[in-house]
Structures are given as structure tokens and as C-alpha cells.
């Protein structure tokens, strides 16, 4: 793919360049093969592990299909879906259209089990075709890829039109298969410009087939769709491609999108060499175990009986910590400012040491 960008002649031209040039450059850097190229090497065929399905949902999962009804799903206009459910699965009805969840999702872990119809009919993309669309935009292909040749980026577990799976782990039609997908949505800034592309990791029948790949836009047939701003949460959807593909045991875990809370550690301080010298010496606990504090240059260290040496960080005259750890030392200071006792605290437990020399 090649393109040129003219010098902007107006405010609107400038706005277009600012909004879409990062997306275009990102896509250009990831497009090595043309979409659906039959010359693209097809993944090696392997035999997946013995059947271990169904996989029970963890306690924090949202069960999107429990084998009883489709109450958490709707058609793309918000109406009751025409897909049918039987026993413990539901099935696509030709001409009924896509279905989607009533709830929207962002970063998720998704488990879904599916089976291609039997007897197998058709070939290439006309055989057991459906799709799992994260946020309704980013498709993991569902296809009967057992003894069925098609383009590499369109077979089962492909990120459609972009990434073929690393291997073909398909089971025969009629057998239950599984996708386990870890999806992180794209990030946009306040102007709607892409800051970070979406990523996916996929296990097909327990086999890693997509390893944290960066998606370079919406997935589509016969065209490239650059990123465009969309909400942080959107429904999961399943495709009607005219084949009676079955699904069961669909559950999803919402992954935390909040940044980890920053710790409220106090700032470190410095003491004079004379003040630091007051803490040096040997400290002994009630069982006779001895720790030493030594001063080397301008740094205090804690020496343990195992000859391990840890640097000490000073928070105050009576509160120290071992660098990089949550181990704290609290000193009881005498009237002259010299410690006579040290308490070592770690994981909620405290150990007292008396200064003996």
C-alpha cells in the first residue's frame, strides 16, 4: 500500500491529516500481505488436545448463554433474536441476521464454544461460516477449517483479513470447539485520534494461535477499514453467514481498565554521616538471631545471618525500609537519639531486636 499526503489547503484538510494520518501510518506498517491472498502460506495443521469441553465459567464471569434462553441477546435492531436454542446450545438461522449482547464490553476474557454443521456442505468460506465480533468490529473468524482450503486470513481463529492463526487446530465438523480470547480495546485520545491499537490473544481448542497481536483496524471483507473513534464499551456480536453454526457455554470476564493505585510511600530523607552512625551495630531477637546494621560510605545496610545485605531507605529518624521491599524497620530511640531497640515488620508480623553492641 502506498499513498501521498498533499499539503493541507484548508482547515478541514488539516483536520483530516491530524485525525487519520496516525491510523494510516500504523496500518501501512502492518500490511505485508493483501487481504485474502490465496498465496499467503496457510498454517500448519495440528491435532489439538483431547476434548476437555465444556469449560466451567469462573465465579466472576458473566454467563451470556446458560443453555436455557437467549435473554441476554438481541438482533441488531434491539429486537428479540430469531436464532434458536435447543438443549444446551443455540444455533444461527439463515437470514435472521447478526445477534449481539444487550450489554457492552471493553477489555475482556471471552470463552465461547461452537460447532460447525454436519454433514459438511460447501467449501472455502461457504462452509460452517460465522464470526465472533469483539465490540461488533473486530472479528475472530468461525469456519469449518477441517480439511477445507480457504485463504489463510479467513480460516478458523483468524483475525479476519489480517492475521492467520499460527496453526490450524480445527476439529471435524459436529465436534465442539472452543475459543478463549483475551481482548484489549483500542485507546483514543480526547480528539478521537488513535493512541493505542486493539490487541488479541486467542487459544483455539486450548492451543495458542494468536499471541497478543495488534489489530490494525476494523475487520472487513475485501476492504481495509481504518480505526475510527467509538465508545469504550460495545456489544459482542455473532455473525449470520447463512450456515447453521451452533454455540454454547458463552461466558465473559470484564478486565480491569483502571490504572493500578499508586502507593502512598513517604519520601525518603537523608541524614548526616554522624546521625547514620548511631544506627550501626548488632541487634538480637529473643531467640538469639542477630542482625547487623553497617555504614558503607553514605549508605546504611542491614546484614542478615545468611550474609544477605540489603540497602536501607530512610523515611524518618525512627522509620526505615529495605529498598524495593515492604519490609520496614522501626527504631526506639533513647534520649541521646541512639536506638536501643529495632522492630522489623513484614507482611503484618513484627519481630523485635534489642541492640546489644
BALOBA-1460 file (C-alpha; in Angstrom, 3 decimals):
// residues 357
<rec num="1" residu="x" x="0.000" y="0.000" z="0.000"/>
<rec num="2" residu="x" x="1.356" y="3.431" z="-0.872"/>
<rec num="3" residu="x" x="-0.133" y="6.866" z="-0.541"/>
<rec num="4" residu="x" x="0.847" y="10.510" z="-0.515"/>
<rec num="5" residu="x" x="-0.427" y="13.369" z="1.590"/>
<rec num="6" residu="x" x="-0.743" y="16.786" z="-0.064"/>
<rec num="7" residu="x" x="-0.047" y="19.980" z="1.827"/>
<rec num="8" residu="x" x="-3.350" y="20.897" z="3.508"/>
<rec num="9" residu="x" x="-5.215" y="23.644" z="1.669"/>
<rec num="10" residu="x" x="-7.850" y="24.291" z="4.307"/>
<rec num="11" residu="x" x="-8.744" y="23.796" z="7.946"/>
<rec num="12" residu="x" x="-10.733" y="20.660" z="7.048"/>
<rec num="13" residu="x" x="-7.775" y="19.222" z="5.140"/>
<rec num="14" residu="x" x="-5.546" y="19.857" z="8.130"/>
<rec num="15" residu="x" x="-8.068" y="18.252" z="10.470"/>
<rec num="16" residu="x" x="-8.208" y="15.140" z="8.268"/>
<rec num="17" residu="x" x="-4.436" y="14.762" z="8.351"/>
<rec num="18" residu="x" x="-4.296" y="15.198" z="12.130"/>
<rec num="19" residu="x" x="-7.087" y="12.715" z="12.775"/>
<rec num="20" residu="x" x="-6.327" y="9.958" z="10.289"/>
<rec num="21" residu="x" x="-2.641" y="10.084" z="9.372"/>
<rec num="22" residu="x" x="-1.539" y="8.188" z="12.551"/>
<rec num="23" residu="x" x="-4.023" y="5.420" z="11.752"/>
<rec num="24" residu="x" x="-2.918" y="5.214" z="8.114"/>
<rec num="25" residu="x" x="0.752" y="5.079" z="9.048"/>
<rec num="26" residu="x" x="0.070" y="2.376" z="11.634"/>
<rec num="27" residu="x" x="-1.850" y="0.271" z="9.133"/>
<rec num="28" residu="x" x="0.782" y="0.696" z="6.411"/>
<rec num="29" residu="x" x="3.447" y="-0.626" z="8.748"/>
<rec num="30" residu="x" x="1.472" y="-3.822" z="9.412"/>
<rec num="31" residu="x" x="0.157" y="-4.702" z="5.950"/>
<rec num="32" residu="x" x="2.591" y="-7.156" z="4.366"/>
<rec num="33" residu="x" x="0.070" y="-9.356" z="2.560"/>
<rec num="34" residu="x" x="-3.019" y="-8.213" z="0.738"/>
<rec num="35" residu="x" x="-6.198" y="-9.337" z="2.470"/>
<rec num="36" residu="x" x="-7.483" y="-12.791" z="1.421"/>
<rec num="37" residu="x" x="-4.390" y="-13.629" z="-0.682"/>
<rec num="38" residu="x" x="-4.570" y="-17.330" z="-1.614"/>
<rec num="39" residu="x" x="-0.769" y="-17.355" z="-1.970"/>
<rec num="40" residu="x" x="-0.320" y="-16.462" z="1.681"/>
<rec num="41" residu="x" x="1.085" y="-19.538" z="3.461"/>
<rec num="42" residu="x" x="-1.619" y="-21.455" z="5.300"/>
<rec num="43" residu="x" x="-0.983" y="-22.501" z="8.898"/>
<rec num="44" residu="x" x="0.307" y="-25.959" z="9.677"/>
<rec num="45" residu="x" x="-2.420" y="-28.448" z="10.584"/>
<rec num="46" residu="x" x="-2.103" y="-29.915" z="14.080"/>
<rec num="47" residu="x" x="-4.168" y="-32.162" z="16.329"/>
<rec num="48" residu="x" x="-5.496" y="-30.234" z="19.338"/>
<rec num="49" residu="x" x="-5.558" y="-31.728" z="22.848"/>
<rec num="50" residu="x" x="-8.163" y="-34.313" z="23.774"/>
<rec num="51" residu="x" x="-11.609" y="-32.857" z="24.263"/>
<rec num="52" residu="x" x="-11.838" y="-31.067" z="27.593"/>
<rec num="53" residu="x" x="-15.087" y="-29.219" z="26.969"/>
<rec num="54" residu="x" x="-17.246" y="-27.728" z="28.293"/>
<rec num="55" residu="x" x="-15.164" y="-25.361" z="30.437"/>
<rec num="56" residu="x" x="-16.966" y="-24.127" z="33.539"/>
<rec num="57" residu="x" x="-17.074" y="-20.336" z="33.982"/>
<rec num="58" residu="x" x="-15.139" y="-18.809" z="36.888"/>
<rec num="59" residu="x" x="-17.093" y="-17.147" z="39.678"/>
<rec num="60" residu="x" x="-16.580" y="-13.600" z="38.341"/>
<rec num="61" residu="x" x="-17.735" y="-14.366" z="34.794"/>
<rec num="62" residu="x" x="-20.896" y="-13.054" z="33.163"/>
<rec num="63" residu="x" x="-22.611" y="-16.096" z="31.657"/>
<rec num="64" residu="x" x="-24.004" y="-14.913" z="28.319"/>
<rec num="65" residu="x" x="-25.626" y="-18.253" z="27.490"/>
<rec num="66" residu="x" x="-26.509" y="-20.784" z="30.161"/>
<rec num="67" residu="x" x="-28.255" y="-23.339" z="27.969"/>
<rec num="68" residu="x" x="-31.751" y="-22.084" z="28.832"/>
<rec num="69" residu="x" x="-32.584" y="-18.993" z="26.783"/>
<rec num="70" residu="x" x="-31.237" y="-16.077" z="24.754"/>
<rec num="71" residu="x" x="-32.493" y="-13.374" z="27.097"/>
<rec num="72" residu="x" x="-29.100" y="-11.604" z="27.125"/>
<rec num="73" residu="x" x="-29.029" y="-11.352" z="23.312"/>
<rec num="74" residu="x" x="-30.938" y="-9.352" z="20.693"/>
<rec num="75" residu="x" x="-30.867" y="-8.710" z="16.975"/>
<rec num="76" residu="x" x="-29.028" y="-5.702" z="15.600"/>
<rec num="77" residu="x" x="-32.143" y="-3.521" z="15.867"/>
<rec num="78" residu="x" x="-32.660" y="-4.351" z="19.519"/>
<rec num="79" residu="x" x="-35.467" y="-6.863" z="18.931"/>
<rec num="80" residu="x" x="-35.813" y="-10.458" z="20.047"/>
<rec num="81" residu="x" x="-33.446" y="-12.653" z="18.043"/>
<rec num="82" residu="x" x="-34.710" y="-15.279" z="15.599"/>
<rec num="83" residu="x" x="-31.790" y="-17.575" z="16.365"/>
<rec num="84" residu="x" x="-32.985" y="-20.761" z="18.040"/>
<rec num="85" residu="x" x="-31.825" y="-22.709" z="21.061"/>
<rec num="86" residu="x" x="-32.089" y="-26.437" z="21.637"/>
<rec num="87" residu="x" x="-30.911" y="-28.484" z="24.595"/>
<rec num="88" residu="x" x="-27.693" y="-26.749" z="25.721"/>
<rec num="89" residu="x" x="-26.832" y="-24.781" z="22.568"/>
<rec num="90" residu="x" x="-28.179" y="-22.074" z="20.277"/>
<rec num="91" residu="x" x="-27.957" y="-22.016" z="16.512"/>
<rec num="92" residu="x" x="-27.801" y="-19.460" z="13.735"/>
<rec num="93" residu="x" x="-30.869" y="-19.288" z="11.473"/>
<rec num="94" residu="x" x="-30.128" y="-18.347" z="7.869"/>
<rec num="95" residu="x" x="-31.355" y="-14.870" z="7.030"/>
<rec num="96" residu="x" x="-32.032" y="-13.900" z="10.637"/>
<rec num="97" residu="x" x="-29.087" y="-11.513" z="10.776"/>
<rec num="98" residu="x" x="-26.339" y="-10.913" z="13.323"/>
<rec num="99" residu="x" x="-27.095" y="-11.057" z="17.027"/>
<rec num="100" residu="x" x="-25.467" y="-9.043" z="19.783"/>
<rec num="101" residu="x" x="-25.321" y="-8.909" z="23.549"/>
<rec num="102" residu="x" x="-27.537" y="-6.398" z="25.293"/>
<rec num="103" residu="x" x="-24.552" y="-5.364" z="27.421"/>
<rec num="104" residu="x" x="-21.461" y="-3.596" z="26.122"/>
<rec num="105" residu="x" x="-17.909" y="-4.647" z="26.926"/>
<rec num="106" residu="x" x="-14.374" y="-3.254" z="26.618"/>
<rec num="107" residu="x" x="-11.333" y="-5.224" z="27.758"/>
<rec num="108" residu="x" x="-12.414" y="-8.839" z="28.257"/>
<rec num="109" residu="x" x="-11.582" y="-12.501" z="28.517"/>
<rec num="110" residu="x" x="-14.121" y="-14.387" z="26.401"/>
<rec num="111" residu="x" x="-14.829" y="-18.106" z="26.303"/>
<rec num="112" residu="x" x="-17.120" y="-19.445" z="23.581"/>
<rec num="113" residu="x" x="-17.733" y="-22.951" z="22.279"/>
<rec num="114" residu="x" x="-19.005" y="-23.657" z="18.776"/>
<rec num="115" residu="x" x="-19.588" y="-26.488" z="16.328"/>
<rec num="116" residu="x" x="-19.714" y="-26.477" z="12.539"/>
<rec num="117" residu="x" x="-22.770" y="-28.157" z="10.990"/>
<rec num="118" residu="x" x="-22.896" y="-31.788" z="9.838"/>
<rec num="119" residu="x" x="-22.908" y="-33.024" z="7.233"/>
<rec num="120" residu="x" x="-20.331" y="-30.569" z="5.938"/>
<rec num="121" residu="x" x="-21.634" y="-28.638" z="2.951"/>
<rec num="122" residu="x" x="-19.898" y="-26.159" z="0.686"/>
<rec num="123" residu="x" x="-16.261" y="-25.222" z="0.537"/>
<rec num="124" residu="x" x="-13.896" y="-22.386" z="1.450"/>
<rec num="125" residu="x" x="-15.874" y="-19.519" z="3.046"/>
<rec num="126" residu="x" x="-19.209" y="-21.222" z="2.344"/>
<rec num="127" residu="x" x="-18.687" y="-23.984" z="4.892"/>
<rec num="128" residu="x" x="-19.575" y="-23.586" z="8.575"/>
<rec num="129" residu="x" x="-19.028" y="-19.819" z="8.473"/>
<rec num="130" residu="x" x="-19.794" y="-17.392" z="11.301"/>
<rec num="131" residu="x" x="-17.768" y="-14.912" z="13.321"/>
<rec num="132" residu="x" x="-17.199" y="-13.572" z="16.816"/>
<rec num="133" residu="x" x="-17.062" y="-9.769" z="16.723"/>
<rec num="134" residu="x" x="-15.457" y="-8.068" z="19.733"/>
<rec num="135" residu="x" x="-17.124" y="-4.678" z="20.167"/>
<rec num="136" residu="x" x="-19.051" y="-5.515" z="16.994"/>
<rec num="137" residu="x" x="-15.990" y="-4.541" z="14.917"/>
<rec num="138" residu="x" x="-13.046" y="-6.879" z="15.394"/>
<rec num="139" residu="x" x="-13.785" y="-10.368" z="14.081"/>
<rec num="140" residu="x" x="-12.385" y="-13.719" z="15.091"/>
<rec num="141" residu="x" x="-13.392" y="-15.968" z="12.206"/>
<rec num="142" residu="x" x="-15.547" y="-19.022" z="12.819"/>
<rec num="143" residu="x" x="-15.227" y="-21.512" z="9.958"/>
<rec num="144" residu="x" x="-15.151" y="-25.233" z="9.320"/>
<rec num="145" residu="x" x="-11.411" y="-25.371" z="8.649"/>
<rec num="146" residu="x" x="-11.124" y="-29.138" z="8.932"/>
<rec num="147" residu="x" x="-9.963" y="-30.412" z="5.526"/>
<rec num="148" residu="x" x="-11.240" y="-27.211" z="3.920"/>
<rec num="149" residu="x" x="-8.912" y="-24.937" z="1.958"/>
<rec num="150" residu="x" x="-9.514" y="-21.203" z="2.065"/>
<rec num="151" residu="x" x="-7.396" y="-18.065" z="2.297"/>
<rec num="152" residu="x" x="-5.141" y="-18.042" z="5.363"/>
<rec num="153" residu="x" x="-6.538" y="-14.880" z="6.956"/>
<rec num="154" residu="x" x="-10.091" y="-16.240" z="6.672"/>
<rec num="155" residu="x" x="-9.838" y="-19.635" z="8.316"/>
<rec num="156" residu="x" x="-10.927" y="-20.581" z="11.824"/>
<rec num="157" residu="x" x="-9.296" y="-18.466" z="14.571"/>
<rec num="158" residu="x" x="-8.014" y="-15.892" z="12.075"/>
<rec num="159" residu="x" x="-8.421" y="-12.232" z="12.908"/>
<rec num="160" residu="x" x="-10.347" y="-11.797" z="9.725"/>
<rec num="161" residu="x" x="-8.451" y="-10.282" z="6.829"/>
<rec num="162" residu="x" x="-5.406" y="-9.530" z="8.982"/>
<rec num="163" residu="x" x="-3.781" y="-12.388" z="10.901"/>
<rec num="164" residu="x" x="-3.985" y="-16.107" z="10.109"/>
<rec num="165" residu="x" x="-3.733" y="-18.359" z="13.175"/>
<rec num="166" residu="x" x="-0.268" y="-19.706" z="13.907"/>
<rec num="167" residu="x" x="-1.569" y="-23.257" z="13.401"/>
<rec num="168" residu="x" x="-4.786" y="-24.890" z="12.236"/>
<rec num="169" residu="x" x="-6.183" y="-26.535" z="15.392"/>
<rec num="170" residu="x" x="-9.632" y="-27.255" z="13.958"/>
<rec num="171" residu="x" x="-11.736" y="-30.254" z="14.920"/>
<rec num="172" residu="x" x="-14.033" y="-32.095" z="12.489"/>
<rec num="173" residu="x" x="-17.494" y="-30.661" z="11.828"/>
<rec num="174" residu="x" x="-20.013" y="-31.543" z="14.504"/>
<rec num="175" residu="x" x="-17.410" y="-31.656" z="17.271"/>
<rec num="176" residu="x" x="-17.424" y="-28.892" z="19.841"/>
<rec num="177" residu="x" x="-14.563" y="-26.414" z="19.604"/>
<rec num="178" residu="x" x="-13.563" y="-23.506" z="21.806"/>
<rec num="179" residu="x" x="-12.108" y="-20.042" z="21.579"/>
<rec num="180" residu="x" x="-10.542" y="-18.378" z="24.586"/>
<rec num="181" residu="x" x="-9.906" y="-14.763" z="23.683"/>
<rec num="182" residu="x" x="-8.159" y="-12.005" z="25.618"/>
<rec num="183" residu="x" x="-9.088" y="-8.692" z="24.036"/>
<rec num="184" residu="x" x="-7.887" y="-5.190" z="24.865"/>
<rec num="185" residu="x" x="-9.829" y="-2.445" z="23.145"/>
<rec num="186" residu="x" x="-8.172" y="0.389" z="21.207"/>
<rec num="187" residu="x" x="-7.463" y="3.618" z="23.049"/>
<rec num="188" residu="x" x="-8.384" y="7.006" z="21.616"/>
<rec num="189" residu="x" x="-7.495" y="10.436" z="22.925"/>
<rec num="190" residu="x" x="-9.974" y="13.234" z="23.610"/>
<rec num="191" residu="x" x="-9.904" y="14.260" z="19.946"/>
<rec num="192" residu="x" x="-10.816" y="10.740" z="18.828"/>
<rec num="193" residu="x" x="-7.323" y="10.022" z="17.484"/>
<rec num="194" residu="x" x="-5.975" y="6.501" z="17.925"/>
<rec num="195" residu="x" x="-3.319" y="6.311" z="20.647"/>
<rec num="196" residu="x" x="-3.051" y="2.548" z="21.028"/>
<rec num="197" residu="x" x="-4.413" y="-0.225" z="18.771"/>
<rec num="198" residu="x" x="-6.539" y="-3.103" z="19.996"/>
<rec num="199" residu="x" x="-4.793" y="-6.396" z="20.768"/>
<rec num="200" residu="x" x="-5.910" y="-10.011" z="20.856"/>
<rec num="201" residu="x" x="-4.610" y="-13.282" z="22.213"/>
<rec num="202" residu="x" x="-6.526" y="-16.390" z="21.137"/>
<rec num="203" residu="x" x="-6.461" y="-20.040" z="22.143"/>
<rec num="204" residu="x" x="-8.259" y="-22.376" z="19.729"/>
<rec num="205" residu="x" x="-9.108" y="-25.685" z="21.374"/>
<rec num="206" residu="x" x="-6.517" y="-24.964" z="24.038"/>
<rec num="207" residu="x" x="-3.767" y="-24.112" z="21.524"/>
<rec num="208" residu="x" x="-2.261" y="-20.612" z="21.331"/>
<rec num="209" residu="x" x="-2.917" y="-19.361" z="17.798"/>
<rec num="210" residu="x" x="-2.774" y="-15.536" z="18.171"/>
<rec num="211" residu="x" x="-0.133" y="-14.164" z="20.510"/>
<rec num="212" residu="x" x="-1.026" y="-10.614" z="21.591"/>
<rec num="213" residu="x" x="-1.267" y="-9.324" z="18.029"/>
<rec num="214" residu="x" x="-2.038" y="-5.671" z="17.275"/>
<rec num="215" residu="x" x="-5.168" y="-5.203" z="15.212"/>
<rec num="216" residu="x" x="-4.696" y="-2.558" z="12.544"/>
<rec num="217" residu="x" x="-8.298" y="-1.514" z="12.008"/>
<rec num="218" residu="x" x="-11.785" y="-2.896" z="11.665"/>
<rec num="219" residu="x" x="-12.078" y="-6.345" z="10.091"/>
<rec num="220" residu="x" x="-13.937" y="-6.452" z="6.792"/>
<rec num="221" residu="x" x="-14.356" y="-8.430" z="3.603"/>
<rec num="222" residu="x" x="-12.416" y="-7.140" z="0.613"/>
<rec num="223" residu="x" x="-11.612" y="-3.757" z="2.103"/>
<rec num="224" residu="x" x="-9.449" y="-2.063" z="4.665"/>
<rec num="225" residu="x" x="-11.252" y="-0.160" z="7.408"/>
<rec num="226" residu="x" x="-9.066" y="2.258" z="9.400"/>
<rec num="227" residu="x" x="-9.728" y="2.874" z="13.065"/>
<rec num="228" residu="x" x="-12.435" y="5.356" z="13.889"/>
<rec num="229" residu="x" x="-13.413" y="6.569" z="17.309"/>
<rec num="230" residu="x" x="-16.040" y="4.508" z="19.134"/>
<rec num="231" residu="x" x="-17.287" y="4.164" z="22.735"/>
<rec num="232" residu="x" x="-15.223" y="2.353" z="25.356"/>
<rec num="233" residu="x" x="-17.821" y="-0.413" z="25.653"/>
<rec num="234" residu="x" x="-19.807" y="-2.022" z="22.835"/>
<rec num="235" residu="x" x="-21.766" y="-5.296" z="22.484"/>
<rec num="236" residu="x" x="-20.259" y="-8.600" z="21.455"/>
<rec num="237" residu="x" x="-21.876" y="-9.869" z="18.245"/>
<rec num="238" residu="x" x="-22.130" y="-13.155" z="16.342"/>
<rec num="239" residu="x" x="-22.459" y="-13.395" z="12.583"/>
<rec num="240" residu="x" x="-25.198" y="-14.874" z="10.436"/>
<rec num="241" residu="x" x="-23.336" y="-16.075" z="7.339"/>
<rec num="242" residu="x" x="-26.089" y="-18.421" z="6.252"/>
<rec num="243" residu="x" x="-24.720" y="-21.539" z="7.959"/>
<rec num="244" residu="x" x="-26.364" y="-23.271" z="10.975"/>
<rec num="245" residu="x" x="-23.331" y="-22.930" z="13.259"/>
<rec num="246" residu="x" x="-24.022" y="-23.820" z="16.888"/>
<rec num="247" residu="x" x="-22.798" y="-22.070" z="20.029"/>
<rec num="248" residu="x" x="-22.856" y="-22.933" z="23.708"/>
<rec num="249" residu="x" x="-21.189" y="-22.137" z="27.042"/>
<rec num="250" residu="x" x="-20.532" y="-18.468" z="26.336"/>
<rec num="251" residu="x" x="-19.065" y="-16.516" z="29.236"/>
<rec num="252" residu="x" x="-17.071" y="-13.337" z="29.558"/>
<rec num="253" residu="x" x="-14.931" y="-11.677" z="32.209"/>
<rec num="254" residu="x" x="-14.557" y="-7.913" z="32.252"/>
<rec num="255" residu="x" x="-10.906" y="-6.997" z="32.751"/>
<rec num="256" residu="x" x="-9.987" y="-4.033" z="34.878"/>
<rec num="257" residu="x" x="-9.231" y="-0.925" z="32.849"/>
<rec num="258" residu="x" x="-8.362" y="1.221" z="35.849"/>
<rec num="259" residu="x" x="-4.696" y="2.043" z="36.416"/>
<rec num="260" residu="x" x="-3.197" y="0.435" z="39.482"/>
<rec num="261" residu="x" x="-3.480" y="2.660" z="42.521"/>
<rec num="262" residu="x" x="-0.227" y="4.436" z="43.281"/>
<rec num="263" residu="x" x="1.255" y="3.555" z="46.684"/>
<rec num="264" residu="x" x="1.392" y="6.263" z="49.293"/>
<rec num="265" residu="x" x="5.008" y="5.793" z="50.350"/>
<rec num="266" residu="x" x="6.604" y="8.661" z="52.266"/>
<rec num="267" residu="x" x="9.506" y="10.468" z="50.607"/>
<rec num="268" residu="x" x="12.996" y="9.335" z="51.545"/>
<rec num="269" residu="x" x="15.189" y="11.698" z="53.553"/>
<rec num="270" residu="x" x="18.923" y="11.961" z="54.152"/>
<rec num="271" residu="x" x="20.774" y="12.013" z="57.463"/>
<rec num="272" residu="x" x="24.253" y="13.195" z="58.222"/>
<rec num="273" residu="x" x="27.030" y="10.644" z="58.484"/>
<rec num="274" residu="x" x="27.196" y="11.185" z="62.236"/>
<rec num="275" residu="x" x="23.454" y="10.546" z="62.613"/>
<rec num="276" residu="x" x="23.573" y="7.394" z="60.454"/>
<rec num="277" residu="x" x="26.478" y="6.097" z="62.523"/>
<rec num="278" residu="x" x="24.154" y="5.951" z="65.559"/>
<rec num="279" residu="x" x="22.143" y="3.102" z="63.974"/>
<rec num="280" residu="x" x="25.115" y="0.834" z="63.291"/>
<rec num="281" residu="x" x="25.696" y="-2.151" z="65.500"/>
<rec num="282" residu="x" x="24.320" y="-5.607" z="66.307"/>
<rec num="283" residu="x" x="20.666" y="-6.325" z="67.092"/>
<rec num="284" residu="x" x="19.471" y="-9.612" z="68.636"/>
<rec num="285" residu="x" x="15.977" y="-11.142" z="68.919"/>
<rec num="286" residu="x" x="14.638" y="-13.332" z="71.746"/>
<rec num="287" residu="x" x="15.854" y="-16.494" z="70.001"/>
<rec num="288" residu="x" x="19.406" y="-15.259" z="69.667"/>
<rec num="289" residu="x" x="19.232" y="-14.437" z="65.949"/>
<rec num="290" residu="x" x="21.455" y="-11.456" z="65.184"/>
<rec num="291" residu="x" x="21.184" y="-8.778" z="62.535"/>
<rec num="292" residu="x" x="23.762" y="-6.084" z="61.912"/>
<rec num="293" residu="x" x="23.475" y="-2.574" z="60.553"/>
<rec num="294" residu="x" x="26.613" y="-1.236" z="58.893"/>
<rec num="295" residu="x" x="27.507" y="2.049" z="57.240"/>
<rec num="296" residu="x" x="29.385" y="1.906" z="53.942"/>
<rec num="297" residu="x" x="30.154" y="5.310" z="52.501"/>
<rec num="298" residu="x" x="26.896" y="7.239" z="52.722"/>
<rec num="299" residu="x" x="24.612" y="4.197" z="52.779"/>
<rec num="300" residu="x" x="23.301" y="2.034" z="55.603"/>
<rec num="301" residu="x" x="22.876" y="-1.698" z="55.089"/>
<rec num="302" residu="x" x="21.154" y="-4.488" z="57.003"/>
<rec num="303" residu="x" x="23.240" y="-7.666" z="57.232"/>
<rec num="304" residu="x" x="21.383" y="-10.897" z="57.968"/>
<rec num="305" residu="x" x="22.812" y="-14.163" z="59.347"/>
<rec num="306" residu="x" x="22.653" y="-15.580" z="55.804"/>
<rec num="307" residu="x" x="25.167" y="-12.895" z="54.717"/>
<rec num="308" residu="x" x="22.470" y="-11.182" z="52.700"/>
<rec num="309" residu="x" x="22.999" y="-7.410" z="52.564"/>
<rec num="310" residu="x" x="20.070" y="-5.045" z="51.957"/>
<rec num="311" residu="x" x="20.233" y="-1.290" z="51.425"/>
<rec num="312" residu="x" x="18.189" y="0.770" z="53.867"/>
<rec num="313" residu="x" x="15.997" y="3.715" z="52.824"/>
<rec num="314" residu="x" x="15.381" y="6.353" z="55.478"/>
<rec num="315" residu="x" x="11.862" y="7.757" z="55.842"/>
<rec num="316" residu="x" x="12.399" y="9.379" z="59.230"/>
<rec num="317" residu="x" x="14.721" y="9.052" z="62.230"/>
<rec num="318" residu="x" x="12.678" y="6.142" z="63.563"/>
<rec num="319" residu="x" x="11.349" y="4.571" z="60.344"/>
<rec num="320" residu="x" x="13.494" y="2.833" z="57.727"/>
<rec num="321" residu="x" x="12.726" y="0.337" z="54.930"/>
<rec num="322" residu="x" x="14.632" y="-2.208" z="52.881"/>
<rec num="323" residu="x" x="14.933" y="-0.899" z="49.337"/>
<rec num="324" residu="x" x="12.469" y="-2.493" z="46.860"/>
<rec num="325" residu="x" x="10.579" y="-4.320" z="49.632"/>
<rec num="326" residu="x" x="7.709" y="-3.774" z="52.067"/>
<rec num="327" residu="x" x="9.983" y="-4.701" z="54.985"/>
<rec num="328" residu="x" x="10.180" y="-1.834" z="57.461"/>
<rec num="329" residu="x" x="12.435" y="-1.173" z="60.440"/>
<rec num="330" residu="x" x="11.122" y="0.903" z="63.331"/>
<rec num="331" residu="x" x="13.648" y="2.141" z="65.902"/>
<rec num="332" residu="x" x="13.037" y="3.076" z="69.516"/>
<rec num="333" residu="x" x="15.365" y="5.964" z="70.192"/>
<rec num="334" residu="x" x="16.828" y="6.806" z="73.563"/>
<rec num="335" residu="x" x="17.179" y="10.305" z="74.937"/>
<rec num="336" residu="x" x="20.539" y="10.704" z="73.184"/>
<rec num="337" residu="x" x="18.959" y="9.799" z="69.822"/>
<rec num="338" residu="x" x="20.704" y="6.416" z="69.705"/>
<rec num="339" residu="x" x="18.393" y="3.426" z="69.055"/>
<rec num="340" residu="x" x="18.184" y="0.744" z="71.729"/>
<rec num="341" residu="x" x="15.586" y="-1.454" z="70.027"/>
<rec num="342" residu="x" x="14.536" y="-2.284" z="66.461"/>
<rec num="343" residu="x" x="11.241" y="-3.793" z="65.266"/>
<rec num="344" residu="x" x="11.235" y="-5.497" z="61.864"/>
<rec num="345" residu="x" x="7.773" y="-5.625" z="60.255"/>
<rec num="346" residu="x" x="6.902" y="-7.803" z="57.266"/>
<rec num="347" residu="x" x="3.510" y="-9.000" z="55.940"/>
<rec num="348" residu="x" x="1.775" y="-7.973" z="59.121"/>
<rec num="349" residu="x" x="4.161" y="-9.702" z="61.514"/>
<rec num="350" residu="x" x="6.617" y="-7.891" z="63.767"/>
<rec num="351" residu="x" x="9.896" y="-9.113" z="65.246"/>
<rec num="352" residu="x" x="11.761" y="-7.244" z="67.996"/>
<rec num="353" residu="x" x="15.517" y="-6.950" z="68.218"/>
<rec num="354" residu="x" x="17.478" y="-5.371" z="71.083"/>
<rec num="355" residu="x" x="20.650" y="-3.520" z="70.301"/>
<rec num="356" residu="x" x="23.436" y="-5.392" z="72.081"/>
<rec num="357" residu="x" x="26.528" y="-3.621" z="70.752"/>
